[in-house]
Amino acid sequence: MIILPLGEELPPATPARPRTDVKPTIVKLLALGFSPSERKLIQGVVALSQRRSLRVELVEAETWTLADVILLDGADAKVAAWAAGQPSLSRRTVIWVDGLDAAAGGPTQLRRPVQWPTLPALLQRALGLEISDSSRQQLSAH
């Protein structure tokens, strides 16, 4: 049995408008190595970040100097060799996944399994960015 409401119809709900007063922060990320499944997860997180205040954009290996953060697969010998041949890498924000232990103050180290959905927060922490109150979603006044 279906019961329908009696009385006045409620007007259709108006969709919430996205906030336009908060300018997004864009973080350019270079991810080298990683298995095809990990790359798909990284790409998924990047796609989901496009509607957030911290947006992540992937850059290609050829334009790696444009990257704000470099995410390296330490288990990949080719990636480790590439990193060893880049002296300017020491002046950049680098996150190693399963890399060699770094000295204090060195790059960020992660161990597998990586919780890829937390990637934007990891990038934010590695860059030293803070979450401001203005970037948090406001509750509606209904």
C-alpha positions, -999 to +999 in steps of 0.1 A: +000+000+000+013+034-010+004+064+011+006+098-005+009+131+015-021+153+018-020+190+016+003+215-002+031+202-023+065+213-013+085+232-040+113+212-055+146+214-037+171+239-052+205+224-058+233+238-037+255+261-057+292+255-056+312+281-036+329+305-059+347+326-033+373+299-025+401+298-051+413+262-056+449+253-049+464+233-078+491+208-071+510+194-101+520+158-095+545+135-113+540+098-105+568+076-118+566+038-117+537+020-100+517-010-113+488-004-137+463-009-109+480+017-087+482+041-116+444+037-121+438+044-084+461+075-086+442+087-117+409+082-100+420+102-070+432+130-093+398+130-111+379+132-078+400+161-067+388+183-095+358+195-074+378+201-042+397+231-030+429+212-034+431+200-070+457+175-082+469+175-118+492+149-133+522+160-153+541+139-178+576+126-172+590+149-200+578+180-181+588+168-146+603+201-137+568+216-136+557+192-109+551+205-074+554+170-059+572+140-073+558+106-063+583+078-069+579+040-068+610+029-049+604-007-058+610+001-095+647-001-104+642+022-134+627+049-113+654+046-087+681+049-115+663+080-129+661+096-095+698+089-088+706+108-121+687+139-111+708+161-087+681+188-086+656+163-071+671+170-037+656+205-038+621+193-047+592+178-027+596+141-032+575+112-018+590+077-021+568+046-019+588+017-006+620+036-011+652+034+008+651+050+042+660+086+040+679+107+064+661+131+087+647+160+068+647+140+035+619+130+013+586+116+027+585+078+029+554+056+025+551+019+027+527-003+007+498-007+009+492+030+003+458+043+011+454+062-023+422+081-014+443+100+012+467+112-016+455+148-015+461+150+022+495+135+018+504+160-009+491+188+013+512+176+043+544+171+021+540+207+007+534+221+042+500+235+032+474+240+059+437+233+056+420+267+061+385+271+075+375+288+043+381+257+023+358+235+044+323+231+033+298+253+050+266+239+064+234+252+048+213+276+068+180+257+063 
